Structures are given as C-alpha cells and as structure tokens.
Amino acid sequence: MGWSRAAMSARRGPVRQHPRLPTARTLATHAGEWVAIVDRKVVASGDRFREVLAKARESAPGRDPSMLRVPTDNILLL
C-alpha cells in the first residue's frame, strides 16, 4: 500500500514546534541531561532525574514539570 495523496501533502508541510517543548536550540545545550520543563521553559537540568525533579518543584511550586532526557548527537540506530 502506498501513501494517499492527502498524506503525502501533509508530510511535505512545514515543521511545527511541539506546543509543550522549548526550541531545539535551547534543548541542544542540555544534550545528555535530564531537563524539567514548565511553560516551554527549562526550569532545571542535570544528570540525575530525582535531583532535577526536586529543583523543578522548588523553582515552580504547585506546577507539574514535564521531564525529558535530551539525547546526545551520537545516536546509533540499528
């Protein structure tokens, strides 16, 4: 089965920014780290998940941060 004409035109459309994530340029500065995101802003980052989560809860009380491990440039897909 091939792609439908509508699906093909949708795939060629502009690349959209995810509504809950900061820009790729911002995330690239945290490659290999855990980051906590609140309102599209990195509020904490580091090597250990629990420490980053604790820092995020201190800096944005009452908010639930989104946690993300930023991949490094050295990704090998097999």
CNS distance restraints for C-alpha pairs under 8 A (distance, minus, plus):
assign (resid   3 and name CA) (resid   7 and name CA) 6.15 0.50 0.50
assign (resid   3 and name CA) (resid   8 and name CA) 6.25 0.50 0.50
assign (resid   4 and name CA) (resid   8 and name CA) 6.24 0.50 0.50
assign (resid   5 and name CA) (resid   9 and name CA) 6.34 0.50 0.50
assign (resid   6 and name CA) (resid  10 and name CA) 6.16 0.50 0.50
assign (resid   7 and name CA) (resid  11 and name CA) 6.18 0.50 0.50
assign (resid   8 and name CA) (resid  12 and name CA) 6.57 0.50 0.50
assign (resid   9 and name CA) (resid  13 and name CA) 6.61 0.50 0.50
assign (resid  17 and name CA) (resid  21 and name CA) 7.66 0.50 0.50
assign (resid  17 and name CA) (resid  23 and name CA) 7.26 0.50 0.50
assign (resid  18 and name CA) (resid  22 and name CA) 7.97 0.50 0.50
assign (resid  19 and name CA) (resid  40 and name CA) 7.66 0.50 0.50
assign (resid  20 and name CA) (resid  39 and name CA) 6.86 0.50 0.50
assign (resid  20 and name CA) (resid  40 and name CA) 5.39 0.50 0.50
assign (resid  21 and name CA) (resid  37 and name CA) 7.20 0.50 0.50
assign (resid  21 and name CA) (resid  40 and name CA) 4.93 0.50 0.50
assign (resid  21 and name CA) (resid  41 and name CA) 7.54 0.50 0.50
assign (resid  22 and name CA) (resid  26 and name CA) 6.35 0.50 0.50
assign (resid  22 and name CA) (resid  27 and name CA) 6.76 0.50 0.50
assign (resid  22 and name CA) (resid  37 and name CA) 7.87 0.50 0.50
assign (resid  22 and name CA) (resid  40 and name CA) 4.72 0.50 0.50
assign (resid  22 and name CA) (resid  41 and name CA) 5.88 0.50 0.50
assign (resid  22 and name CA) (resid  42 and name CA) 7.29 0.50 0.50
assign (resid  23 and name CA) (resid  27 and name CA) 6.45 0.50 0.50
assign (resid  24 and name CA) (resid  28 and name CA) 5.98 0.50 0.50
assign (resid  25 and name CA) (resid  29 and name CA) 6.95 0.50 0.50
assign (resid  26 and name CA) (resid  30 and name CA) 7.54 0.50 0.50
assign (resid  27 and name CA) (resid  31 and name CA) 6.86 0.50 0.50
assign (resid  27 and name CA) (resid  70 and name CA) 6.83 0.50 0.50
assign (resid  28 and name CA) (resid  70 and name CA) 7.58 0.50 0.50
assign (resid  30 and name CA) (resid  34 and name CA) 7.72 0.50 0.50
assign (resid  30 and name CA) (resid  35 and name CA) 7.43 0.50 0.50
assign (resid  30 and name CA) (resid  45 and name CA) 7.34 0.50 0.50
assign (resid  30 and name CA) (resid  70 and name CA) 6.48 0.50 0.50
assign (resid  31 and name CA) (resid  70 and name CA) 5.11 0.50 0.50
assign (resid  31 and name CA) (resid  71 and name CA) 5.62 0.50 0.50
assign (resid  31 and name CA) (resid  72 and name CA) 4.91 0.50 0.50
assign (resid  31 and name CA) (resid  73 and name CA) 7.61 0.50 0.50
assign (resid  32 and name CA) (resid  47 and name CA) 7.73 0.50 0.50
assign (resid  32 and name CA) (resid  69 and name CA) 6.72 0.50 0.50
assign (resid  32 and name CA) (resid  70 and name CA) 5.34 0.50 0.50
assign (resid  32 and name CA) (resid  71 and name CA) 5.33 0.50 0.50
assign (resid  32 and name CA) (resid  72 and name CA) 5.17 0.50 0.50
assign (resid  33 and name CA) (resid  45 and name CA) 6.47 0.50 0.50
assign (resid  33 and name CA) (resid  46 and name CA) 5.33 0.50 0.50
assign (resid  33 and name CA) (resid  47 and name CA) 5.15 0.50 0.50
assign (resid  33 and name CA) (resid  48 and name CA) 7.95 0.50 0.50
assign (resid  33 and name CA) (resid  69 and name CA) 5.69 0.50 0.50
assign (resid  33 and name CA) (resid  70 and name CA) 5.69 0.50 0.50
assign (resid  33 and name CA) (resid  71 and name CA) 7.76 0.50 0.50
assign (resid  34 and name CA) (resid  45 and name CA) 5.47 0.50 0.50
assign (resid  34 and name CA) (resid  46 and name CA) 5.41 0.50 0.50
assign (resid  34 and name CA) (resid  47 and name CA) 5.87 0.50 0.50
assign (resid  34 and name CA) (resid  48 and name CA) 6.79 0.50 0.50
assign (resid  34 and name CA) (resid  49 and name CA) 6.10 0.50 0.50
assign (resid  34 and name CA) (resid  52 and name CA) 6.86 0.50 0.50
assign (resid  34 and name CA) (resid  67 and name CA) 6.95 0.50 0.50
assign (resid  34 and name CA) (resid  68 and name CA) 5.64 0.50 0.50
assign (resid  34 and name CA) (resid  69 and name CA) 4.33 0.50 0.50
assign (resid  34 and name CA) (resid  70 and name CA) 6.32 0.50 0.50
assign (resid  35 and name CA) (resid  42 and name CA) 6.39 0.50 0.50
assign (resid  35 and name CA) (resid  43 and name CA) 7.57 0.50 0.50
assign (resid  35 and name CA) (resid  44 and name CA) 5.75 0.50 0.50
assign (resid  35 and name CA) (resid  45 and name CA) 4.30 0.50 0.50
assign (resid  35 and name CA) (resid  46 and name CA) 6.72 0.50 0.50
assign (resid  35 and name CA) (resid  52 and name CA) 6.80 0.50 0.50
assign (resid  35 and name CA) (resid  67 and name CA) 5.82 0.50 0.50
assign (resid  35 and name CA) (resid  68 and name CA) 5.38 0.50 0.50
assign (resid  35 and name CA) (resid  69 and name CA) 6.26 0.50 0.50
assign (resid  35 and name CA) (resid  70 and name CA) 7.24 0.50 0.50
assign (resid  36 and name CA) (resid  42 and name CA) 5.69 0.50 0.50
assign (resid  36 and name CA) (resid  43 and name CA) 5.72 0.50 0.50
assign (resid  36 and name CA) (resid  44 and name CA) 5.20 0.50 0.50
assign (resid  36 and name CA) (resid  45 and name CA) 6.28 0.50 0.50
assign (resid  36 and name CA) (resid  52 and name CA) 6.62 0.50 0.50
assign (resid  36 and name CA) (resid  53 and name CA) 6.63 0.50 0.50
assign (resid  36 and name CA) (resid  56 and name CA) 6.12 0.50 0.50
assign (resid  36 and name CA) (resid  65 and name CA) 5.59 0.50 0.50
assign (resid  36 and name CA) (resid  66 and name CA) 5.60 0.50 0.50
assign (resid  36 and name CA) (resid  67 and name CA) 4.72 0.50 0.50
assign (resid  36 and name CA) (resid  68 and name CA) 6.58 0.50 0.50
assign (resid  37 and name CA) (resid  41 and name CA) 5.34 0.50 0.50
assign (resid  37 and name CA) (resid  42 and name CA) 4.59 0.50 0.50
assign (resid  37 and name CA) (resid  43 and name CA) 5.81 0.50 0.50
assign (resid  37 and name CA) (resid  44 and name CA) 7.46 0.50 0.50
assign (resid  37 and name CA) (resid  65 and name CA) 5.28 0.50 0.50
assign (resid  37 and name CA) (resid  66 and name CA) 5.05 0.50 0.50
assign (resid  37 and name CA) (resid  67 and name CA) 6.42 0.50 0.50
assign (resid  37 and name CA) (resid  68 and name CA) 7.91 0.50 0.50
assign (resid  38 and name CA) (resid  42 and name CA) 6.60 0.50 0.50
assign (resid  38 and name CA) (resid  43 and name CA) 6.58 0.50 0.50
assign (resid  38 and name CA) (resid  60 and name CA) 7.68 0.50 0.50
assign (resid  38 and name CA) (resid  63 and name CA) 7.49 0.50 0.50
assign (resid  38 and name CA) (resid  64 and name CA) 7.47 0.50 0.50
assign (resid  38 and name CA) (resid  65 and name CA) 5.19 0.50 0.50
assign (resid  38 and name CA) (resid  66 and name CA) 6.62 0.50 0.50
assign (resid  43 and name CA) (resid  55 and name CA) 7.95 0.50 0.50
assign (resid  43 and name CA) (resid  56 and name CA) 5.78 0.50 0.50
assign (resid  43 and name CA) (resid  59 and name CA) 6.85 0.50 0.50
assign (resid  43 and name CA) (resid  60 and name CA) 7.70 0.50 0.50
assign (resid  44 and name CA) (resid  52 and name CA) 5.67 0.50 0.50
assign (resid  44 and name CA) (resid  53 and name CA) 7.62 0.50 0.50
assign (resid  44 and name CA) (resid  55 and name CA) 6.01 0.50 0.50
assign (resid  44 and name CA) (resid  56 and name CA) 5.38 0.50 0.50
assign (resid  45 and name CA) (resid  52 and name CA) 5.53 0.50 0.50
assign (resid  46 and name CA) (resid  51 and name CA) 7.43 0.50 0.50
assign (resid  46 and name CA) (resid  52 and name CA) 5.84 0.50 0.50
assign (resid  47 and name CA) (resid  52 and name CA) 7.76 0.50 0.50
assign (resid  48 and name CA) (resid  52 and name CA) 6.28 0.50 0.50
assign (resid  49 and name CA) (resid  53 and name CA) 6.14 0.50 0.50
assign (resid  50 and name CA) (resid  54 and name CA) 6.12 0.50 0.50
assign (resid  51 and name CA) (resid  55 and name CA) 6.21 0.50 0.50
assign (resid  52 and name CA) (resid  56 and name CA) 6.10 0.50 0.50
assign (resid  53 and name CA) (resid  57 and name CA) 6.20 0.50 0.50
assign (resid  53 and name CA) (resid  65 and name CA) 7.67 0.50 0.50
assign (resid  53 and name CA) (resid  67 and name CA) 7.62 0.50 0.50
assign (resid  54 and name CA) (resid  58 and name CA) 6.34 0.50 0.50
assign (resid  55 and name CA) (resid  59 and name CA) 6.22 0.50 0.50
assign (resid  56 and name CA) (resid  60 and name CA) 5.91 0.50 0.50
assign (resid  56 and name CA) (resid  61 and name CA) 7.92 0.50 0.50
assign (resid  56 and name CA) (resid  65 and name CA) 6.78 0.50 0.50
assign (resid  57 and name CA) (resid  61 and name CA) 5.20 0.50 0.50
assign (resid  57 and name CA) (resid  62 and name CA) 7.43 0.50 0.50
assign (resid  57 and name CA) (resid  63 and name CA) 7.15 0.50 0.50
assign (resid  57 and name CA) (resid  64 and name CA) 7.54 0.50 0.50
assign (resid  57 and name CA) (resid  65 and name CA) 7.55 0.50 0.50
assign (resid  71 and name CA) (resid  75 and name CA) 7.63 0.50 0.50
